[in-house]
Amino acid sequence: MNTTGYTQASNYRKIPLTYLHLIPDQVSYRTRKMEYTLLPDLAPHKIHAKIQVHVSRKWLFRGATDSGPLQHVDMVLSDREGNAIYAEIPGNLAEQKATNIEEGGVYDINRFRVCAAKTVFKIVDGDKMIQFTFHTIVKCATSPPTTFPLYVYRLTSFDLIEPHVQTTNNFVDVLGVITEIHELTPVHVRSQLTPTVTRTIIIEDLR
């Protein structure tokens, strides 16, 4: 019986048992570190990808009016390296999939669909987006890293806002000071039977 804390290999060389026990742990640790796919590496054919993301923004889309039926739940997700992507939960899955997702939370998500990004009113840059399906699994992340960005945006300076008037390619992000908030006002749009209620907000440049 071997009582020295060593076991014998085929060439009779003594190998410490403690060394043998460390190998599986190290492999398992490396596997866990490589478990999540970064957002730029997502692709439609990677159907088993799993991501860990921070929910930077979350809002409901009801079409042209805020009183319409829910069409989808929209989110901006970011990974631990600051990459961002737009994600969408269809309206018929909102109650099942979106209820437990909170803005500011970090989640592990898998079994989702990766598809081409929308070409109008884009929130973030990129050619891909995430779409939740009936099979998508969402779990709160356990001990996530602290490197996730709190906010994701693409700032446009005030002097470059005008070229975006009447364009629908992207949403525009600005940073400024709100100086005026007007009352709600109904606006009649030719293509709609009922007026749209709007509120005018005045924002000043920080400079």
Rosetta blueprint (number, residue, H / E / L):
1 M L
2 N L
3 T L
4 T L
5 G L
6 Y E
7 T E
8 Q E
9 A L
10 S L
11 N L
12 Y L
13 R L
14 K E
15 I E
16 P E
17 L H
18 T H
19 Y H
20 L H
21 H H
22 L H
23 I H
24 P H
25 D H
26 Q H
27 V H
28 S H
29 Y H
30 R H
31 T H
32 R H
33 K H
34 M L
35 E L
36 Y L
37 T L
38 L L
39 L H
40 P H
41 D H
42 L L
43 A L
44 P L
45 H L
46 K L
47 I L
48 H L
49 A L
50 K E
51 I E
52 Q E
53 V E
54 H E
55 V E
56 S E
57 R E
58 K E
59 W E
60 L E
61 F E
62 R L
63 G L
64 A L
65 T L
66 D L
67 S L
68 G L
69 P L
70 L L
71 Q L
72 H E
73 V E
74 D E
75 M E
76 V E
77 L E
78 S E
79 D L
80 R L
81 E L
82 G L
83 N L
84 A E
85 I E
86 Y E
87 A E
88 E E
89 I E
90 P E
91 G H
92 N H
93 L H
94 A H
95 E H
96 Q H
97 K H
98 A L
99 T L
100 N L
101 I L
102 E L
103 E L
104 G L
105 G L
106 V E
107 Y E
108 D E
109 I E
110 N E
111 R L
112 F L
113 R E
114 V E
115 C E
116 A E
117 A L
118 K L
119 T L
120 V L
121 F L
122 K E
123 I L
124 V L
125 D L
126 G L
127 D L
128 K E
129 M E
130 I E
131 Q E
132 F L
133 T L
134 F L
135 H L
136 T L
137 I E
138 V E
139 K E
140 C E
141 A L
142 T L
143 S L
144 P L
145 P L
146 T L
147 T L
148 F L
149 P L
150 L L
151 Y L
152 V L
153 Y L
154 R L
155 L E
156 T L
157 S L
158 F H
159 D H
160 L H
161 I L
162 E H
163 P H
164 H H
165 V L
166 Q L
167 T L
168 T L
169 N L
170 N E
171 F L
172 V L
173 D E
174 V L
175 L L
176 G E
177 V E
178 I E
179 T E
180 E E
181 I E
182 H L
183 E L
184 L L
185 T E
186 P E
187 V E
188 H L
189 V L
190 R L
191 S L
192 Q L
193 L L
194 T L
195 P L
196 T E
197 V E
198 T E
199 R L
200 T L
201 I E
202 I E
203 I E
204 E E
205 D E
206 L L
207 R L
